[in-house]
Amino acid sequence: MKVKLCKVIDIPDMSMKSFDITGEPVLVANVNGKFYAISDICSHAMAYLSEGELMPEECHVQCPDHGAVFDLKTGEAIALPAVSPVAAYPITIEEDHLVIEMPD
């Protein structure tokens, strides 16, 4: 299912924003003009990754609660205490809007 999120300009470079897509919290990050979408909930603890720290050099996000780190490209858990990945979603730009592909 494709979902139109917002205009590209609504998420400035080097920033993140959380969206609720049919009950699923999704984090969208803009890193050097490229957009990434992953689950906004840490796989270790129920914390919102969008409230954490964007690590643009590595294209990672750090959880605000316990410091787990996730790859924004793949959702892979990079640093403990998280060991399980979070979901990663395809995101594209269509007519100046971000569009995410969610599983049906």
Buried (B, 14 or more C-beta within 10 A) or exposed (E): EEBEBBEBEEBEEEBBBBBEBEEBBBBBBBBEEEBBBBBBBBBBEEBBBBBBBBBBEEBBBBBBBBBBBBBBEBBBBBBEBBEEBBBBBEBEEEEEEBBBEBEE
